[in-house]
Amino acid sequence: MKTPSLVALPLLVALSLGAGLAACGADEESPVAPVAGGGSGPDDQGGGDTSDTSDANAEDGSGTDADTTEPDDTTADDVDSPDSGSGGDADTDSGDDATDGSVEGPECTVDDECPPRSVCVEGACVRVCTTDAQCDDLNPCSLDRCVEGFCVAEPITPLIPDEVEGDCVAEACVEGVLQEVTDVTDTPADDAIACTVERCQGRFPARTNEHSFCDDGDDLNGFELCVPSEGGCTTGDAPPWVCADFDPGYERDEVCGDGQDNDGDGLADEDCTCEFGSTQRCFVGPPNAREVGGCLDGVQQCINRDAPRWSECRGGLLPQAEICDTKDNDCNGCVDDLEDCAPLYACPDEDFARPLRFYPLDGTALFDREPDSAEWTWTVIAPPNSATRTVEDPTNPVTRLYLDVSGDYQVSLSVRDEKGDLYGCSWVVHVAGSGLRVEMRWNTFGRVDMDFHLHRSGSTRGFCTDDDCYYANCIRSTRAWGYDPSPGTECGRTGGTCNNPRLDIDNISGFDPENINLDNPNDGDSFRVMAHMFSGSATTDPVVSIYCGGTLQAVLGEAPDGVGLNRSGGGCQGQTWRVADVQMSVNPSTGATTCEVDVLENASGDWDVRTNSAAY
């Protein structure tokens, strides 16, 4: 790891922010995992115990989840997973999502189970009314009306006032939900600093130097430089720290297929077609800043099954205000182009780690201050499918971050010393596993128990058999699929080995994703991924992420393309979703792993959802 470090910020700390919201969980046959901070460190992370035990239940597709775990087993593979807050028992459903625009409440079987002025309609409490005013749900993005005695909410798109001017974002209604959207016309106010121009870099305010302000067009005296600290134009040799003009590289029109924001509207490849479920690297800063200095790509996915389009770009690092830290923060090709810059610390761009373990953080190694002599603040922007919100102790200089899913985690530290000076550092931790890794999360954690399945290559035998890796046979026992075990480091252990394949986490009521790993697939192997609704009745939208060789290849089931499972059953009964087939490619010389993902459909072109079927 390149050691992150800190330096004083000149006028502002410009750390790019984003948000990831997900829900993830713990072990199906085990108690909820330990609370964050109470577990063990990376050395105690388990995964794929090689001791063979009997299967948790019959593998003929007709069994149910049997509790065969001893009370001391906190996770499927001794994985130390912080508890992000769990819901209730999987069978105690407390509510359901609204459907068909109606304003709904908890699930029900009779009217008496509903709140006042609500009745039970098709298993959900629906508010009854006589006037429109009785239906107001305080959502500015919906028109609430009383229709034939029932409240109905229709999405609307009113003009929402911009609460904060100059922040490059505005509030708007998107599909009936109030959200922050990029507004490149909402530029920051002029800071009155000569030789600079204010603009929006995607959805983040930025200030860049503009030497062209001093170009008088006279070739005889050459090009005059605009130096902010000297208050204007100067001729002759420029100070050594002055960087040449940076051309952002924007164009008038968007260019499809390059994953960048060509026209400067804060969106990458908007209005471009794509292959549904696929992903690509993206960058919404100036095109010429891409992969320059501290700027890093994010990821976007192809959504909207009926009319595929690219989602917003998530993650990455955009240009920030330049600070004296041996890093090109503003991504203009010049490092520390500041007057009187003598860097004492170095802030890195990125680091790399494995999922399902802790990432150590030591602010005292980044910034030479005694722990009690400064105020320390850690912040984290985790991947969208992560349950991680922050580090274990956000105000402690020495702490750690739990990496519950694959993806990019942006870590930032700000420090205010005893003199009141503010310092900061931000970098990205890329988290990826080896070979094939599939992850599943869902929107009804605590109310519905979802199970994850990976079917072996070369067989069309049904699911819930020995050809299927799932909760009943893939947690501790070794599947006879012919793959060598991996070193213990692949699953966070300091010794021993990890099974291939293995189900790391079997989640009943927690917030960690279920995930299945196979570290060493063979070239040409093909695997089928399936999700199963085991218990509960709340309408559930599972989301499946597929990684090959550490790269996110597909995300399937996210809005607006939810699956909507609502019928559960033990074994492989109830509703099952055949998600995709994954065809592996392994370079014989380097061992590099890639794959192709084939999204599965039924005869009508919809998700391949079946009821009471374990068939392949």
C-alpha positions, 0 to 999 in steps of 0.5 A, a space after each residue: 500500500 502506498 501510505 496515505 498522508 495529509 496536508 493543509 488545505 488552502 481554502 477549502 477541502 474539496 472531497 467529492 461525495 456520493 452515496 450508496 444505499 444498500 441492505 445486506 445480512 448474516 447467516 441463515 442457520 446461525 445467530 446474527 454476526 457480532 456487532 461492529 468493533 466487537 469482532 476479531 480482525 482480519 486474521 480471524 476472518 473465516 471462509 470455506 472451512 475444509 472440515 466436511 460435515 453432513 448436509 444441512 438437509 436433504 438435497 432432493 429439492 423438497 427439504 427445508 432449512 434445518 438449524 444444524 449450527 451450534 450456538 457459537 458459530 456466528 457466521 457461515 464460515 467464521 466470517 467476522 461481519 459487523 451487524 448493521 442492524 437487523 430486522 425481525 425474524 424472517 417470518 414476521 413480515 411487517 409491511 409491503 411495498 406499495 403497488 399500482 400507485 396506491 398508498 399502502 400500509 402493513 400486510 394483513 388478512 382482515 380489516 381489523 389488522 389495519 390502522 384506523 381508516 384503512 381496510 385490507 385489500 389483497 393482503 395489504 392495508 389501504 387507506 380509505 377516504 372521502 376527500 383528496 386531503 385525507 390522502 396527502 402523504 407529504 410526498 411532493 412528487 406524487 399527486 394524492 387523490 381519493 378515487 372511489 373511496 381509496 387513496 391513489 398516488 400518481 407520480 408528478 414532476 413539479 418544479 422544485 426550488 433549488 435550496 442551495 445555489 452554486 452547488 451544481 445539484 438541484 432537487 427534482 422528482 424522478 419516477 415519483 421520488 424526490 432526488 438530487 440531480 446534476 445541474 451544471 447551470 447551478 455554477 458556484 459564485 465568482 470567488 473574486 480570485 483573479 485568473 480563475 473560473 468557477 464551473 461544475 465538474 459533473 455535480 461538484 463545484 470546482 475552480 480552475 486556473 485560466 491563463 487565457 484571461 491574460 492573452 492580449 493577442 500581441 505575439 511580440 510580448 508572447 503569451 502572458 500568464 495569469 498568476 492567481 497569487 500575484 493578482 493578475 497577469 505577468 510576462 516573461 518566465 513563469 514561476 516554476 510552480 505555474 501549470 500550463 492552461 488545462 483544456 477540459 476537453 468538453 465537446 458540444 455533443 455526447 459521444 456514445 460508448 466511451 463512458 465519459 461526459 463529453 458535453 459537460 452535463 454531468 452524465 456519461 453516455 446518456 441517451 446511449 443504447 447498451 446491453 441490458 445488465 452490463 456494466 462499464 467504467 465511467 467518468 463524469 469529470 472533464 474528459 481530459 482529466 480522466 485517469 490523470 493524477 488523482 482522478 479515477 473512474 466510477 462504474 455505471 450499469 445498463 438498466 431499464 430492460 424494455 429500453 436499455 440505458 446507462 445509469 448514473 456513474 457511481 464511485 470514482 474520484 473527480 477533480 478536487 482543489 489542489 493541495 500540497 500533498 505530492 498528488 495532482 488533486 485537480 487532475 490538470 497534469 501538474 502536481 502541487 502547482 501551488 506557490 510555496 508548496 513544500 509537501 511534507 506528506 503524501 496522499 495516495 490515489 488508491 489501494 487494493 483489498 479483498 472482500 469480507 475482511 477489515 481494512 486497517 486505518 491509522 491516521 497517526 501514520 498519515 499525519 504526524 500528530 498526537 492522537 489527543 492533539 487533533 480532531 479526527 474525522 473519517 468518512 466513507 462512501 461505500 459501493 451501492 450494494 454495501 451495508 457499510 456506512 462508516 468506519 468503526 469509530 469515525 473520530 478515532 485516529 486508529 480504526 478500521 473499515 469492514 469491506 462487506 462487498 466487492 467494489 470501490 470504497 472512497 475513504 477520507 480523513 480530515 484532521 484539525 490540529 491544535 492551531 485550528 489548521 485543517 488537513 485532509 486526504 482521500 483515496 479509493 480502496 478497490 475491493 475484489 476477489 479472484 475467479 468468479 464471485 456472485 453477490 445477492 442483496 434484497 430490499 426486504 431484509 429481516 422480513 424475507 429470507 432469500 437463498 442464493 444458488 450456483 449450479 455447476 458447469 457441465 450438468 443440467 441436473 436440478 437445483 437443490 442437489 449436489 450439482 448446486 452450491 447453496 446453504 444446505 451443502 456449500 457452507 462447511 462441507 466440500 463439494 466434489 466439483 474437482 476444484 482445488 482449495 484456495 489458500 486461506 488468504 482468499 477468504 480472509 484466513 491467516 492459515 488453512 485453505 478455502 473450499 471451491 466453491 463456497 457460500 461465505 454468508 447465508 443471511 437470514 435476518 442481517 444486512 450482509 449480502 449472500 455471496 458464492 465464490 469459486 476462485 479457480 474456474 477452468 477456461 470454458 466453465 459455465 455456471 448458472 446463478 439462481 435466487 430463491 425466496 425461502 420464507 416470508 411473503 413481502 414482495 421482494 426485489 433481489 439484486 445480483 452482482 456478478 464479478 469475474 477476475 475482480 471486475 464487475 460484469 453485470 448487475 441484475 434486478 435493480 430498479 426499474 427492473 425489479 423481479 418482484 418475488 412474493 411466494 416462498 417455500 422450503 427447499 427449492 419450492 416457492 418462487 425461484 429466479 434463474 438469473 444468468 449463465 456465466 461463461 468463464 474465460 481463463 488466459 492459460 499464460 497469465 491466469 487472468 479471468 474474464 467472463 460473458 454473462 447471458 441474462 436468462 429470460 422466459 418465453 415472454 422475454 421477462 425474468 425467468 421466474 418459476 414456481 415450485 420448480 427445481 429444474 435446471 
